[in-house]
Amino acid sequence: MRFSVMLMLLSLWSCSTGDFRAAKEMVRHQKFYNAIEFYLSFVRSHPEHRRAPEALFEAGNIQQMILNEPAKAIATFQMLVSNYPVSEYTMKAQRRVAEIQKNHFANYRQAIIEYEKLIRANAPPAEAAMYQFEIAQCYTLLHNYDQAAIEYQALVSKYPKENLDEVYFQMGNNAYINGKYEDAIQAYREMVGRYPKSSFRTQAVFGMGNAYEEMNDFENARLRYESVQKDYPSPKVVEIRLQALAQREKKKMTLAPGSHLR
């Protein structure tokens, strides 16, 4: 009797997961469209199954990463997010939606909305900080530099325990693009002071040089350029900046009142 019950349960389990296992097999044979059909068939037949969210995520993953069908991937990921409670797979799907909107479609306004959903879903601090960072970057890409500055400041205020070297670096870049050179220098200086071994250190010091140059503080600009000349990824770029700096300084002296008198 027990054996018969076990066979019956095994049969039911086999029927309920057949499409899922078939999808895995299709992926193994690189028959990706067939795999998607099996995953979706599994979800349609067994929407309450514990592996249904996983099946939807895998279908969307194939559409995005293998078939390069981002619009279809978004639709599949959104189906997952809309129909299932917050879980590992819904969070992963929501993140993919945000990333596709930002990186593939350059739809930065929608990406901001999608990243905000992730933050509201009580993501762990490290992940929430990353999503806040993405929001700030989206505002920079929208040329809304003032709002980007607000988002960066919110990030460093809310998540002070996270590794924020890139955050301060990008904060400096955002301020520089916005023509707020003193704010840029402050952000770069903060990054260098807090994270002296950061991979962004050299670029931050170079950024300080750029900001000082735009403020016509040629001496401070020269000091920053020269301090990173050996370590900068493209030393020729630093050499060009030093030459341009010398030209700007010479031009300023030529145009200074009384400079033509002897």
Summary of the structure (lengths in Angstrom):
residues: 262
radius of gyration: 26.9
end to end distance: 114.9
largest distance: 114.9
contacts: 806
relative contact order: 0.05
helix: 78%
strand: 0%
